[in-house]
């Protein structure tokens, strides 16, 4: 199926209807930039159903309509029509048509119409036509934007493109339709199931409602009988009342008739009096009107007299004006008589002169005609010679043109020879450069191998150093971890000791509770204030006993508060001390020491104790002890003296010797863990040890970090070396590929060099032939120039004689013209005089007529003045008569007013009598109306009773049984009947809502259950069929897609190798989710694999799509799209300036590819490349005839 032609009207820059025919081969469209070439491509897109504004290069759809220019109005519609030749009988819906016309129209600010063979179709059917015929706006049109779009496709978009190419879109549309039907069927099946459940539930309700309805009917029949009996009884009572009031109404009617007769008599008299009054009043009004009319006539006569006097004065003035006009007209007439005589004399003189001029003109005309015939004869001779000269010049010009063309051909051949030689030199240089580059690349490979060897040695050395540093780092880490563990253990001990001291763990529970209690005064445990010299902790702890748990307060008031708290809370024994409150101090340590110092070798314990925050006398708290290192010394002293020392002594092991002979030894509080003072000493020693270990840890940590830093640097260095090795290996591989590429290029260049040398020799031969042709043409031109010279001389002589004759003829003609002008001027002067004479004769006649008319008007005015004078005299007499008539009418009016007053008094008396009679009649009528109202009320009751009977519907169909119930009901009073009816109504209310159609609905529900069961079976069968269709569509689309894609991949690789002279190309699957948008509901997602284009260009290591040049991108896209063309066999394809980035060699391959495609597809090319133009069979030139208006010029090529 080929595109025969397209027709455009009002489309973009084509306002006029234009037809563009296309051949079956290659059609080329050329023209300057901006002339509208791509608008033709847009028209084809528009015809193929494109609606994307970006692809159509529009901001909005109305821009597609021609918007007008300086010389053309804008269009209201854009029409594009394409006619396809279907003589091959493509197998699709329109296969029976030999020609198929598709048409698309867009109306400005309105909708778009789609037509196929003149029949309007919806958009989807319009697009389906192209899909079925193998045409597609997605791949049948190729331009630079399409190339970039395809190469920049995401994997999912590229897969959708290949699905469109493979033709499985129709399967997907059918699958979507089937899925929608399947979904609808499932929903309908669920709905049918719901309906079956609803109808099943409703059946039970309807059965119960049917039983209620039967009960309701029974109650209604009984109620109807009671209601009818009550109705019959009530109706009979109302009829009796109506008969009674009817008799009273007849009596009041008789009284009303007698009153009416009396009223009629009085009314007749009153009517007669009013009639007389009305007659007299009418006469009175007549007289008044007559008087008024007479007054009006009098006023009119007075006005007419005044107007007549004024009109008479005006007539006198007009008569005087007419006399003046007659005098002026007589004067003008006398002046025109003198002018008329003068004009007649001039006319006679000029008519004589014109006769003489006519005679001269006849003589000149004869002389001019003789000269003219001789000039014509000479011109014929000159024309013959001119034709001969023209033929000679034409032959000469043809030879000169051939000579010029031959010269240009020679220059062209020489240029081509020079270009070929330059190209030979260039290719030779390229071969030399390539060979030099090849040598450099080989040397570079060798150098890179040396560098890689050096890098490998460096890598080995760094690896050895890294191994040594790693061993040192491990040893350093072991030492560091050991110190860190010791630090942790010391830190734990310090924490325990700190908690022990801070929490006063050696205190009793009562002391702890007292210490932690809330208070508004200060207390201080002695253990927090005391500081002991090193080595005396045990002695002080044992000697102090429970004193260390005592609490210091500042005054007796604070002590009182503390005692109150201790008594209230029962916390046990608490020791409280108030400093500086002892009156006498019997013990003096220094004196005692003096007595026993020498023998016992003791030290006052007070000298080893100090206080941190306040001054406390140890004697005040009973710590009057001395310290001795050795218990044996004290025991020896006691043995020698046979009495205890005068002071209390405590030894190093905690044994206490009191001066009163008491010895205490081995007490429980000697446990070191409970020794608060000893724990304080340990805490201080642990802190010092912690500081030393922390310094040791810091040194090991610094060493560890130094080793770790050195390892990191070495690792980075090894990574760098690895990268350098890989880079050099990659560089080596790239250079080796370049070497292969250079070797192939050298072979190709040498082949091209051989071809160019042959071409150069051929051009030299053409040059010799062209020079021989140039010499022959020069000889023929010389012969023609000699003939031209002789004929030119002959022509010069004839032309000279002709010029002399033409000069004489022109002079004679000029004299003739001057004479004709003079005669014409004289004739115009005579005609003017005749006109003046005629005008004066006419004026003379007009003067007489005007004078007669003025005289007649003057006489008529005089007569009018006389008539007006007589009329004024008559009107003045009429005024006197009217004044007398008004006086007589006034007398008659006065008499009538007296008579009218008397009649009015009589009428008033009669009206009073009439009023009394009417009052009596009104009273009777009121009583009568009252009786009528009672009759009416009873009638309304009866009607209401009948209406209620009819409205209720209970008394319409009475059976004989109902009629027989009336005598039975006579024994029941009205109240009991009403109570029975109310009871029946209550039973009806208790029944609730009654469905009168319950039985009918119950039967209908049974029928609906049968129908729904049948529908359910049909839907289940339909779902099974649709599922099978979907599975078949999936299988068919998958097989077709894989088959077409395999062929495209194979062809893509073949074309890629052809265009790039090597390399490899393929289309790969990429796993992932592919978003697909449903055209109907706008959503969907398929877990499909995407597609990716993978190419490897010869001579390049990396050939990703994004790093290719524009020319390479074009070749990749061309090989892919042409692979599609070869596989899909599209009826025609449009290619818009794709070859722009291609060089000479690639363009030649591109042209060969297009020529091959044109063997089975129609091709439309837009190009600026001359080589591409050469392959076209039909060339169209697009021109810009006027601003914004494009035109077409077509040329068929052999």
Buried (B, 14 or more C-beta within 10 A) or exposed (E): BBBBEBBBBBBBBBBBEBEBBBBBBBBBBBBEEEBBBBBBBBBBBBBBBBEEEEBBBBEEBBBBBBBEBEEBEEBEBBBBBBBBBBEEEBEBEBBEBEEBBBBBBBBBEEEBBBBBEEEEBEEEEBBBBBBBBBBBBBBBBBBBEBBBBBBEBBBBBBBBBBBBBBBBBEBBBBBBBBBBBBEEBBEBBEEBEEBBEEBEEBBEBBEEBBEBBEEBEEBBEBBBBBBBBBBBBBBEEBEEBBEEBEEBBEEBBEBBEEBBEBBEEBBEBBEEBBEBBEEBBEBBEEBEEBBEEBEEBBEEBBEBBEEBEEBBEEBEEEBEEBEEBBEEBEEEBEEBEEBBEEBBEBBEEBEEEBEEBEEBBEEBEEBBEEBBEBBEEBBEBBEEBBEBBEBBBEBBEBBBEBBEEBEEBBEBBBEBBEBBBEBBEBBBEBBEEBBEBBEEBBEBBEEBEEBBEEBEEBBEEBEEBBEEBEEBBEEBBEBBEEBBEBBEEBBEBBEBBBEBBEEBBBBBEBBBBBBEEEEEEEBBBBBBBBEBEEEBBBBBBBBBBEBBBBBBBBEEEBBEBBBEBBEEEEBEEBBBBBBEEEEEEEEEBEEBBEEBBEBBBBBBBBBBBEEEEEEBEBBBBBBBBBBBBEBEBBBEBBEEEEEBBEBBBBBBBBBBBBBEEEEBEEEEBBEEEBBBBBBBBBBEEBEEBBEEBBEBBEEBBEBBEBBBEBBEEBEEBBEBBEEBBEEBBEBBEBBBBBBBBBBBBBEBBBEBBEEBEEBBEBBEEBBEEBEEBBEEBEEBBEEBEEBBEEBEEBBEEBBEBBEEBBEBBEEBBEBBEEBBEBBEEBBEBBEBBEEBBEBBEEBBEEBEEBBEBBBEBBEEBBEBBEEBEEEBEEBEEBBEEBEEBEEEBEEEBEEBEEBBEEBEEBBEEBBEBBEEBBEBBEEBBEBBEBBBEBBBBBBEBBEEBEEEBEEBEBBEEEEEEBEEBBEEBEEBEEEEBEEBBEBBEEBBEEEEEBBEEBBEBBEEBEEBBEEBEEBBEBBEEBBEEBBEBBEBBEEBBEEBBEEBBEBBBBBBBBBBBBBBBBBBBBBEEBEEEBEBEEEEEEEEEEEBBBBBBEBBBBBBEEBEBEEBEEBBBBBBBBBBBBBBBBBBEBBBBBBBBBBBBBEEEBBEBBBEBBEBBBEEBBBBBBBBBEBBBEBBBBBBBBBBEBEBBBBBEEEEBE
